[in-house]
Amino acid sequence: MRQLFICTSDAVLSATGKPQDLTNVAAGTIGMWQNDDDSKWLAAAPAADFRIASARVTISTPQAGTMFKAELTIPEPVAGKDYTLQLIKLGTEKHERYSWTVTDNGSHKTTAADMAKSLGDQFTNMIEAGNEQLDGLKVTVEEAKITIEAKKNYQGWNLIAGDDLVGTEVTITAAVAPTLDAAYVKNLASFCSQNRGFSNVYCDGASIYPGYPMEVEDKDYKMYSIQFKYPRKYGRTRDEAPIQELAIVVPTDNTTLTGLLDTILAF
């Protein structure tokens, strides 16, 4: 296990106060003290094994999310040409469907509005057929303009113009999930309890423990992320100190507690 300490250009090694007083360890700097003498920080070469302390506290605030939206205007069709749109679901796993395609062929009587309606209706039929993976998408057609947008979630999508629509401009508003809302905290609780993302990945482990995802207040939250280590004594099979991460989430309207934590953790 390798750890990287990146210090700031004005960082100064802490040399006053007691090592347990981490207020002396400013962000971007580190402090060291000898294992058998925790009364002071090191100011010279150690005579025995020593420890390192660093200020690793990250404070995060809620960010609003953005739902997916794609817009394009169909050009006037040419007889005999194929007009294709491909909807791509982002972030899928192996063996999971990720693509849905609609297409139509132009004729001498086909207008841009006709083609837009045909392609839009095909997408709408797929959605209304009860396809769970397309749930939450809505297709709107106005004259020759097609708009596909998410209405329920922040799933990422892409819309590609294919065949003889290649080169047609598609305006994409990328989906960005909100951070530190109730759904974010529920998901974080599930990851912390089940080790998801490490031993349980993707949908596996989504509900292997009863009670998760746990219920939380439907509010925005402020999060304090703290990184620390528990040292291990020599003589064990593995003597490195595994890194631990602690996340503290507090509703933003609880200003009494967030104010106190801001003061305590303001390294």
C-alpha positions as CSV (number, residue, x, y, z in Angstrom):
1,M,0.0,0.0,0.0
2,R,1.5,3.3,-1.1
3,Q,0.4,6.7,0.3
4,L,1.2,10.1,-1.4
5,F,1.4,13.3,0.7
6,I,1.2,16.4,-1.5
7,C,2.2,19.4,0.6
8,T,1.4,23.0,-0.3
9,S,4.1,25.6,-1.2
10,D,3.7,27.4,2.1
11,A,3.4,24.2,4.3
12,V,5.5,24.1,7.5
13,L,6.2,21.0,9.5
14,S,4.4,21.3,12.8
15,A,6.9,21.6,15.7
16,T,4.9,23.0,18.6
17,G,2.2,21.7,20.9
18,K,1.2,18.1,21.5
19,P,0.9,15.7,18.5
20,Q,-2.7,14.8,19.6
21,D,-3.6,18.4,19.0
22,L,-4.2,18.2,15.2
23,T,-5.2,21.9,15.0
24,N,-1.4,22.4,14.5
25,V,-1.5,20.3,11.4
26,A,-2.7,22.8,8.8
27,A,-4.1,21.6,5.5
28,G,-1.4,20.7,3.1
29,T,1.2,20.0,5.8
30,I,2.2,17.1,8.0
31,G,3.5,16.5,11.5
32,M,5.7,13.7,13.0
33,W,6.3,12.5,16.5
34,Q,8.3,9.6,18.1
35,N,6.3,6.6,19.2
36,D,7.8,6.5,22.7
37,D,7.4,10.2,23.2
38,D,4.1,11.7,22.3
39,S,4.6,14.9,24.3
40,K,6.0,16.9,21.4
41,W,6.4,17.0,17.6
42,L,9.7,16.0,16.1
43,A,12.2,18.8,15.3
44,A,15.2,16.5,14.7
45,A,16.0,13.1,13.4
46,P,14.0,10.5,15.4
47,A,15.8,8.0,17.7
48,A,13.1,5.4,17.4
49,D,10.1,4.6,15.2
50,F,7.9,7.6,14.5
51,R,4.4,8.4,13.4
52,I,3.0,10.9,10.8
53,A,-0.1,13.0,11.2
54,S,-1.8,14.8,8.3
55,A,-4.9,17.0,8.1
56,R,-7.2,15.1,5.8
57,V,-10.7,16.5,6.2
58,T,-12.8,17.3,3.1
59,I,-16.0,19.3,3.5
60,S,-18.7,18.8,0.7
61,T,-21.9,20.7,0.2
62,P,-25.0,19.7,-1.9
63,Q,-25.0,20.3,-5.6
64,A,-28.1,20.3,-7.8
65,G,-28.4,17.7,-10.5
66,T,-29.2,17.9,-14.2
67,M,-31.4,15.4,-16.2
68,F,-30.5,14.2,-19.7
69,K,-31.9,16.1,-22.7
70,A,-31.3,15.7,-26.4
71,E,-32.5,17.9,-29.2
72,L,-32.1,17.7,-33.0
73,T,-33.9,19.0,-36.0
74,I,-34.4,16.7,-38.9
75,P,-33.4,18.1,-42.3
76,E,-35.5,17.7,-45.4
77,P,-35.4,14.1,-46.4
78,V,-34.1,12.8,-49.7
79,A,-35.8,10.0,-51.4
80,G,-34.1,6.6,-50.9
81,K,-32.0,7.8,-48.0
82,D,-32.1,6.2,-44.5
83,Y,-32.6,8.3,-41.4
84,T,-31.5,6.7,-38.2
85,L,-31.3,7.6,-34.5
86,Q,-29.5,5.6,-31.9
87,L,-30.1,6.1,-28.2
88,I,-27.2,4.9,-26.0
89,K,-27.5,4.1,-22.3
90,L,-24.3,5.1,-20.5
91,G,-22.7,3.2,-17.6
92,T,-24.0,-0.3,-18.5
93,E,-22.3,-3.6,-17.7
94,K,-21.4,-6.6,-19.7
95,H,-24.5,-8.4,-21.2
96,E,-26.8,-5.5,-20.4
97,R,-28.6,-3.9,-23.2
98,Y,-27.4,-0.4,-24.0
99,S,-28.7,0.6,-27.4
100,W,-32.1,1.3,-29.0
101,T,-32.3,2.3,-32.7
102,V,-35.1,3.8,-34.8
103,T,-35.0,4.3,-38.6
104,D,-37.1,5.3,-41.6
105,N,-36.6,5.7,-45.3
106,G,-37.2,8.9,-47.1
107,S,-39.5,9.2,-50.1
108,H,-40.5,12.0,-52.6
109,K,-43.5,12.8,-50.4
110,T,-41.8,12.6,-47.0
111,T,-41.3,16.0,-45.2
112,A,-38.9,16.8,-42.4
113,A,-41.9,16.9,-40.0
114,D,-43.1,13.5,-41.3
115,M,-39.7,12.0,-40.7
116,A,-39.4,13.5,-37.2
117,K,-42.9,12.2,-36.3
118,S,-42.0,8.7,-37.5
119,L,-38.7,8.5,-35.6
120,G,-40.2,10.1,-32.5
121,D,-43.2,7.7,-32.5
122,Q,-40.9,4.7,-32.7
123,F,-39.1,5.8,-29.6
124,T,-42.4,6.6,-27.8
125,N,-43.7,3.1,-28.7
126,M,-40.6,1.5,-27.1
127,I,-41.1,3.5,-24.0
128,E,-44.8,2.9,-23.7
129,A,-44.3,-0.8,-24.3
130,G,-43.1,-1.0,-20.7
131,N,-39.3,-1.3,-21.3
132,E,-37.9,-0.8,-17.8
133,Q,-34.6,0.5,-19.0
134,L,-36.3,3.3,-20.9
135,D,-38.6,4.2,-18.0
136,G,-38.6,8.0,-17.3
137,L,-37.8,9.1,-20.8
138,K,-40.2,11.3,-22.7
139,V,-40.2,12.1,-26.5
140,T,-41.6,15.3,-27.9
141,V,-41.9,16.2,-31.6
142,E,-42.6,19.7,-32.7
143,E,-42.6,20.1,-36.5
144,A,-39.1,18.7,-37.5
145,K,-37.6,19.0,-34.0
146,I,-37.3,15.9,-31.8
147,T,-36.6,16.2,-28.1
148,I,-35.8,13.3,-25.8
149,E,-35.5,14.1,-22.1
150,A,-35.4,12.3,-18.8
151,K,-38.2,13.0,-16.3
152,K,-37.6,10.6,-13.4
153,N,-33.9,10.1,-12.8
154,Y,-30.4,11.1,-13.6
155,Q,-29.4,8.2,-15.8
156,G,-26.8,9.2,-18.5
157,W,-27.7,8.8,-22.2
158,N,-26.4,9.8,-25.6
159,L,-28.3,10.3,-28.9
160,I,-26.4,9.6,-32.1
161,A,-27.5,10.5,-35.6
162,G,-26.8,7.6,-38.0
163,D,-26.9,6.6,-41.6
164,D,-27.9,9.7,-43.7
165,L,-28.5,11.8,-40.6
166,V,-24.7,11.7,-39.9
167,G,-23.6,15.3,-39.5
168,T,-26.9,16.5,-38.2
169,E,-26.3,18.5,-35.0
170,V,-27.5,16.9,-31.8
171,T,-27.6,19.1,-28.8
172,I,-27.0,17.1,-25.6
173,T,-27.5,18.2,-22.0
174,A,-25.6,15.6,-20.1
175,A,-27.1,14.1,-17.0
176,V,-25.4,14.9,-13.7
177,A,-26.7,13.3,-10.5
178,P,-27.2,15.6,-7.6
179,T,-24.9,15.2,-4.6
180,L,-25.8,15.1,-0.9
181,D,-29.5,14.9,-1.3
182,A,-31.5,12.1,0.4
183,A,-30.9,9.6,-2.4
184,Y,-27.2,10.3,-2.4
185,V,-27.0,9.6,1.4
186,K,-29.1,6.4,1.1
187,N,-26.7,5.1,-1.6
188,L,-23.7,6.1,0.5
189,A,-25.2,4.2,3.5
190,S,-25.6,1.1,1.3
191,F,-22.0,1.3,0.1
192,C,-20.7,1.7,3.7
193,S,-22.7,-1.2,5.1
194,Q,-22.1,-3.7,2.3
195,N,-18.7,-2.8,0.9
196,R,-20.3,-2.2,-2.4
197,G,-17.9,-1.1,-5.1
198,F,-15.2,-3.3,-3.6
199,S,-16.4,-6.8,-3.0
200,N,-19.9,-6.2,-4.3
201,V,-20.1,-4.3,-7.6
202,Y,-22.8,-2.8,-9.8
203,C,-26.2,-4.1,-8.9
204,D,-24.9,-7.1,-6.9
205,G,-25.3,-6.5,-3.2
206,A,-28.0,-3.8,-3.6
207,S,-30.1,-5.4,-0.9
208,I,-28.1,-8.2,0.7
209,Y,-28.6,-6.7,4.2
210,P,-32.2,-6.1,5.5
211,G,-33.0,-2.4,6.0
212,Y,-30.9,-1.0,3.2
213,P,-31.1,1.4,1.6
214,M,-31.9,2.9,5.0
215,E,-34.5,5.7,5.4
216,V,-33.1,9.2,5.9
217,E,-34.7,12.6,6.1
218,D,-35.6,14.0,2.8
219,K,-33.2,17.0,3.0
220,D,-30.0,18.3,1.6
221,Y,-26.9,17.4,3.6
222,K,-23.4,18.6,4.3
223,M,-20.7,15.9,4.4
224,Y,-17.4,15.8,6.3
225,S,-14.9,13.2,5.0
226,I,-12.1,12.2,7.4
227,Q,-9.2,9.9,6.5
228,F,-7.1,8.2,9.2
229,K,-5.1,5.1,10.1
230,Y,-5.0,2.6,12.9
231,P,-1.4,1.5,13.3
232,R,-0.6,-2.1,13.9
233,K,2.2,-3.5,16.1
234,Y,5.2,-5.3,14.6
235,G,5.2,-9.1,14.4
236,R,1.9,-9.5,12.7
237,T,1.5,-10.9,9.2
238,R,0.8,-7.5,7.8
239,D,2.2,-4.5,9.6
240,E,0.9,-1.6,7.5
241,A,-1.8,0.7,8.8
242,P,-4.9,0.4,6.6
243,I,-6.5,3.7,5.7
244,Q,-9.9,4.3,7.2
245,E,-12.4,6.8,5.8
246,L,-15.2,8.3,7.9
247,A,-18.1,10.3,6.5
248,I,-20.3,12.5,8.6
249,V,-23.4,13.8,7.0
250,V,-25.6,16.4,8.6
251,P,-28.8,18.1,7.2
252,T,-27.8,21.6,6.0
253,D,-30.6,23.1,8.1
254,N,-29.0,21.8,11.3
255,T,-26.8,24.9,11.5
256,T,-26.0,24.3,15.2
257,L,-24.2,21.0,14.5
258,T,-22.7,22.0,11.1
259,G,-21.4,25.2,12.7
260,L,-19.7,23.2,15.5
261,L,-18.2,20.7,13.1
262,D,-17.0,23.5,10.9
263,T,-15.1,24.9,13.9
264,I,-13.7,21.6,15.1
265,L,-12.6,20.4,11.7
266,A,-11.4,23.7,10.3
267,F,-7.8,22.6,10.0
